[in-house]
Amino acid sequence: MSRRTAAQWAAEPEPADPDIAVLIPTRGRPAELAVVLAGLAAQDGPRFGVCISDQSDSTADWEHPAVAAMIRVLQVQGRSVRTYRHLPRRGMAEHRQYLLGLTTAPRVLFLDNDVWLEPGSMSRMDDALRSLGCGFIGMAVQGLSHLADIRPEEQATFEPWDGPVQPEHIRRTEPAFQRWPLHNAANPAHLAASLKLGPDEWLAYRIAWVGGCVLFDRRALLACGGFNFWPRLPPDHSGEDVAAQWKVMNVCGGAALLPSGAVHLESPTTVPNRRVEAFDVVFPPDDPPAPPGPTAPDVPQTAGTPSVEIS
């Protein structure tokens, strides 16, 4: 267990490089961010650090007492927590690219600022990513207010990976795109219940994409360009996570896990204007598939704009 317990909180922590960097973009959601950090504080392992980048209009989210308290909890547990202000806003793709440039950890978890993680979720994802050797593993966020809303028609495309995760070419016009309803409402919870998995078991399945909680092999993500397509997008866009995942899936594959320990807090979106889908810009309709191959060597990171580190 990499988490220091209360008996050790006042002792000087031993420095250790994190295996995972948790990257959290945030804007105007202090209550939600406190819940997210509380979920991280309940993770026993692996070794991880946290980078929070704030684009709020006024006070940064970590100035809220609840967020500040959870940052202190993570720190006494032995987790490094770094906070940044990153303005002006240039859209989510640029914000994610900026966050990616802040770390050299071998694996990066992009975690939205409205997702709580069940204890053990990070270890489960890390075990799956290292076992399967693919480019990323995600946990689909689920809205537990929808537990009574069972949608078998949206679960019809569910298909477990039988054997190693392989590269896939996903585009809007292809049949695999129709997997997207799998992650609506509480579908992941219903699918997990039907599988009757044991407490330490997990199952990887095929996806169109997975949002909100995605653990990447950093080397694979960088080799595919990360989110460096951001200059091609207007600030008001969505789907930047889809575009990055499709690039990685085409080279070394990606999957989601059941059971998913990611819970959506179901707060109103902070990206109300979604006039452009990033994947339609990055992958136009006539885009041909690139030949799949092994993970490319590590490449220099192209970061976003400079920031001021405030803690």
C-alpha positions as CSV (number, residue, x, y, z in Angstrom):
1,M,0.0,0.0,0.0
2,S,1.5,3.3,-1.0
3,R,-0.9,5.5,1.0
4,R,0.5,6.6,4.4
5,T,-2.0,6.1,7.3
6,A,-2.8,8.5,10.1
7,A,-0.1,7.1,12.3
8,Q,2.5,8.4,9.8
9,W,0.9,11.8,8.9
10,A,3.2,13.9,11.1
11,A,6.4,12.1,10.0
12,E,8.5,13.3,7.1
13,P,7.5,11.4,4.0
14,E,10.1,9.6,2.0
15,P,10.4,11.0,-1.5
16,A,9.3,8.7,-4.3
17,D,8.6,9.2,-8.0
18,P,4.9,8.5,-8.8
19,D,3.9,5.7,-11.1
20,I,0.8,7.7,-12.2
21,A,0.2,11.4,-12.5
22,V,-3.5,12.2,-12.0
23,L,-4.3,15.2,-14.3
24,I,-7.4,17.2,-13.3
25,P,-8.6,20.2,-15.4
26,T,-11.1,22.3,-13.4
27,R,-13.1,25.5,-13.6
28,G,-15.7,26.8,-11.1
29,R,-16.4,23.5,-9.4
30,P,-14.9,23.7,-5.8
31,A,-17.6,21.4,-4.3
32,E,-17.1,18.8,-7.0
33,L,-13.4,19.0,-6.9
34,A,-13.4,18.3,-3.2
35,V,-15.4,15.1,-3.8
36,V,-12.9,14.1,-6.5
37,L,-10.0,14.5,-4.2
38,A,-11.7,12.6,-1.5
39,G,-12.0,9.7,-3.9
40,L,-8.3,9.9,-4.6
41,A,-7.5,10.0,-0.9
42,A,-9.2,6.6,-0.6
43,Q,-7.0,4.9,-3.1
44,D,-4.4,2.6,-1.5
45,G,-2.1,2.4,-4.6
46,P,-0.2,2.6,-6.8
47,R,2.1,5.5,-6.1
48,F,0.5,8.6,-7.6
49,G,0.8,12.4,-7.7
50,V,-1.9,15.0,-8.6
51,C,-1.7,18.0,-10.9
52,I,-4.7,20.4,-10.8
53,S,-5.0,23.1,-13.5
54,D,-7.6,25.8,-12.8
55,Q,-9.3,28.0,-15.4
56,S,-11.9,29.6,-13.1
57,D,-13.1,33.2,-13.9
58,S,-12.2,34.3,-10.3
59,T,-11.0,32.4,-7.3
60,A,-9.2,29.1,-8.0
61,D,-11.2,26.0,-6.9
62,W,-8.5,25.0,-4.5
63,E,-9.0,28.1,-2.4
64,H,-12.2,26.6,-1.1
65,P,-11.7,25.2,2.4
66,A,-13.0,21.8,1.6
67,V,-10.6,21.4,-1.4
68,A,-7.7,22.8,0.6
69,A,-8.4,20.3,3.3
70,M,-8.4,17.3,0.9
71,I,-5.2,18.5,-0.7
72,R,-3.6,18.5,2.8
73,V,-4.9,14.9,3.3
74,L,-3.4,13.8,0.1
75,Q,-0.1,15.4,1.0
76,V,0.2,13.8,4.4
77,Q,-0.6,10.5,2.7
78,G,2.6,10.9,0.7
79,R,1.0,12.2,-2.5
80,S,2.5,15.2,-4.3
81,V,-0.2,17.7,-5.2
82,R,0.7,20.6,-7.6
83,T,-1.7,23.4,-8.5
84,Y,-1.6,25.7,-11.5
85,R,-3.6,28.6,-12.9
86,H,-3.7,28.3,-16.7
87,L,-5.3,31.2,-18.5
88,P,-6.6,32.4,-21.0
89,R,-8.9,29.5,-21.9
90,R,-8.2,28.0,-25.3
91,G,-10.5,25.0,-25.0
92,M,-10.3,21.6,-23.4
93,A,-7.9,20.1,-25.9
94,E,-5.3,22.8,-25.1
95,H,-5.9,22.4,-21.4
96,R,-5.3,18.7,-21.5
97,Q,-2.2,19.1,-23.6
98,Y,-0.9,21.6,-21.1
99,L,-1.5,19.1,-18.2
100,L,0.2,16.4,-20.2
101,G,3.3,18.5,-20.4
102,L,3.5,18.9,-16.6
103,T,4.6,15.3,-15.8
104,T,7.1,12.7,-16.7
105,A,5.3,9.8,-14.9
106,P,5.0,6.6,-17.0
107,R,1.2,6.6,-16.8
108,V,-1.3,9.5,-16.7
109,L,-4.9,9.4,-15.5
110,F,-7.0,12.1,-17.0
111,L,-9.8,12.5,-14.4
112,D,-12.6,14.9,-14.8
113,N,-13.5,17.3,-12.0
114,D,-16.9,15.7,-11.4
115,V,-15.9,12.0,-11.0
116,W,-15.6,10.1,-7.7
117,L,-13.6,6.9,-7.7
118,E,-14.5,3.9,-5.6
119,P,-11.5,2.7,-3.5
120,G,-9.4,0.3,-5.4
121,S,-10.3,1.7,-8.8
122,M,-6.9,3.1,-9.6
123,S,-5.2,-0.2,-8.8
124,R,-7.6,-2.1,-10.9
125,M,-7.0,0.2,-13.9
126,D,-3.3,0.1,-13.5
127,D,-3.3,-3.7,-13.2
128,A,-5.4,-3.9,-16.4
129,L,-3.2,-1.5,-18.3
130,R,0.0,-3.3,-17.4
131,S,-1.5,-6.7,-18.0
132,L,-3.1,-6.0,-21.3
133,G,-0.2,-3.8,-22.7
134,C,-2.5,-1.5,-24.6
135,G,-2.5,2.3,-25.0
136,F,-5.2,3.1,-22.4
137,I,-7.8,1.7,-20.0
138,G,-10.8,3.7,-18.9
139,M,-13.7,3.4,-16.5
140,A,-16.9,4.7,-17.9
141,V,-18.6,7.2,-15.5
142,Q,-22.0,6.2,-14.4
143,G,-24.9,8.2,-13.0
144,L,-26.3,6.4,-10.1
145,S,-29.5,8.3,-10.2
146,H,-30.3,6.1,-13.2
147,L,-30.0,2.8,-11.4
148,A,-33.7,2.0,-11.8
149,D,-33.5,2.9,-15.5
150,I,-32.4,-0.4,-17.2
151,R,-31.7,0.0,-20.9
152,P,-31.0,-3.3,-22.6
153,E,-31.2,-1.9,-26.1
154,E,-28.2,0.4,-25.3
155,Q,-26.3,-2.6,-23.9
156,A,-26.7,-4.7,-27.1
157,T,-23.3,-3.8,-28.5
158,F,-21.4,-4.9,-25.4
159,E,-18.5,-7.1,-26.4
160,P,-15.7,-8.2,-24.1
161,W,-12.2,-8.5,-25.3
162,D,-11.3,-12.1,-25.8
163,G,-7.6,-12.2,-25.6
164,P,-5.2,-9.3,-26.0
165,V,-6.5,-5.8,-26.8
166,Q,-5.8,-5.1,-30.4
167,P,-5.6,-1.8,-32.4
168,E,-9.0,-0.6,-33.8
169,H,-10.0,2.0,-36.4
170,I,-13.0,3.9,-35.0
171,R,-14.8,6.6,-36.9
172,R,-18.3,8.1,-36.8
173,T,-19.3,6.3,-40.0
174,E,-18.2,2.8,-38.8
175,P,-20.2,0.1,-37.0
176,A,-17.9,0.3,-33.9
177,F,-19.0,3.9,-33.3
178,Q,-22.4,2.5,-32.3
179,R,-20.9,1.2,-29.1
180,W,-21.2,4.8,-27.7
181,P,-24.6,4.2,-25.8
182,L,-22.9,1.6,-23.6
183,H,-21.8,4.4,-21.3
184,N,-25.2,6.2,-21.0
185,A,-27.0,6.5,-17.6
186,A,-26.1,3.5,-15.3
187,N,-25.4,1.0,-18.1
188,P,-21.9,0.2,-16.7
189,A,-23.4,-0.7,-13.3
190,H,-26.1,-2.9,-14.9
191,L,-23.5,-4.7,-17.2
192,A,-21.2,-5.3,-14.2
193,A,-24.1,-6.8,-12.2
194,S,-24.9,-9.2,-15.0
195,L,-21.3,-10.5,-15.1
196,K,-21.2,-11.5,-11.4
197,L,-17.5,-10.6,-11.1
198,G,-15.6,-11.3,-7.9
199,P,-14.2,-8.5,-5.7
200,D,-10.8,-8.5,-7.4
201,E,-11.9,-9.4,-10.9
202,W,-12.2,-7.2,-13.9
203,L,-13.1,-7.6,-17.5
204,A,-12.0,-5.4,-20.5
205,Y,-14.5,-4.7,-23.2
206,R,-14.6,-2.9,-26.6
207,I,-15.5,0.7,-26.8
208,A,-16.2,3.6,-29.2
209,W,-14.5,5.8,-26.5
210,V,-14.6,6.3,-22.8
211,G,-14.9,9.6,-21.0
212,G,-14.1,11.1,-17.7
213,C,-11.6,8.6,-16.2
214,V,-8.9,7.3,-18.6
215,L,-5.5,5.9,-17.7
216,F,-3.0,6.2,-20.5
217,D,0.4,4.8,-21.1
218,R,2.0,8.2,-21.4
219,R,4.6,7.0,-23.9
220,A,1.9,5.8,-26.2
221,L,-0.2,9.0,-25.9
222,L,2.8,11.2,-26.6
223,A,3.8,9.0,-29.6
224,C,0.4,9.6,-31.1
225,G,0.6,13.3,-30.5
226,G,-1.4,13.7,-27.4
227,F,-3.8,16.6,-27.8
228,N,-1.5,18.6,-30.1
229,F,-4.3,19.1,-32.5
230,W,-5.8,21.8,-30.3
231,P,-4.7,24.8,-32.5
232,R,-7.1,23.4,-35.2
233,L,-10.1,23.8,-32.8
234,P,-12.2,26.8,-31.6
235,P,-12.2,27.2,-27.9
236,D,-15.9,26.0,-27.8
237,H,-15.5,22.3,-28.6
238,S,-16.0,18.9,-27.2
239,G,-14.9,15.4,-28.1
240,E,-11.2,16.2,-27.7
241,D,-10.8,13.1,-25.5
242,V,-12.5,11.0,-28.3
243,A,-10.0,12.3,-30.9
244,A,-7.0,11.5,-28.7
245,Q,-8.3,8.0,-27.8
246,W,-9.0,7.2,-31.5
247,K,-5.4,8.1,-32.4
248,V,-4.1,5.8,-29.6
249,M,-6.6,3.0,-30.4
250,N,-5.4,2.9,-34.0
251,V,-1.8,2.2,-33.0
252,C,-2.0,0.1,-29.8
253,G,-5.6,-0.3,-28.8
254,G,-7.7,0.8,-25.9
255,A,-10.5,-0.6,-23.7
256,A,-12.8,0.1,-20.7
257,L,-13.2,-2.0,-17.6
258,L,-16.0,-3.6,-15.7
259,P,-16.8,-3.1,-12.9
260,S,-16.4,0.6,-13.2
261,G,-15.7,2.4,-10.0
262,A,-16.2,5.9,-11.6
263,V,-19.3,7.8,-10.4
264,H,-20.5,10.9,-12.2
265,L,-21.5,13.6,-9.8
266,E,-24.2,14.7,-12.3
267,S,-23.5,18.4,-11.9
268,P,-24.4,20.8,-14.7
269,T,-21.7,21.0,-17.4
270,T,-19.1,23.7,-17.4
271,V,-18.8,23.4,-21.3
272,P,-22.3,24.4,-22.4
273,N,-21.2,25.4,-25.9
274,R,-20.3,22.3,-27.9
275,R,-20.6,23.6,-31.4
276,V,-17.7,21.7,-32.7
277,E,-16.9,18.0,-32.2
278,A,-13.1,17.7,-32.2
279,F,-13.1,14.2,-33.7
280,D,-14.9,15.5,-36.8
281,V,-12.1,18.1,-37.3
282,V,-9.2,15.7,-36.6
283,F,-10.8,12.9,-38.5
284,P,-12.8,14.1,-41.5
285,P,-15.2,11.7,-43.2
286,D,-12.6,10.8,-45.9
287,D,-9.8,10.1,-43.4
288,P,-8.1,6.7,-44.3
289,P,-7.0,4.3,-41.5
290,A,-3.4,4.5,-40.6
291,P,-1.6,1.2,-40.4
292,P,-1.5,-0.2,-36.9
293,G,1.8,-1.0,-35.3
294,P,3.7,-1.2,-32.1
295,T,3.9,1.7,-29.6
296,A,6.3,4.3,-31.1
297,P,9.3,5.5,-29.1
298,D,8.9,8.4,-26.7
299,V,8.9,11.8,-28.3
300,P,9.5,15.3,-27.0
301,Q,6.4,16.8,-25.3
302,T,4.7,19.8,-26.9
303,A,3.2,21.6,-23.9
304,G,0.5,24.2,-23.7
305,T,1.1,27.8,-22.5
306,P,3.2,28.6,-19.5
307,S,1.6,28.8,-16.1
308,V,2.3,30.0,-12.6
309,E,2.8,27.2,-10.1
310,I,1.2,28.4,-6.8
311,S,1.8,25.4,-4.6
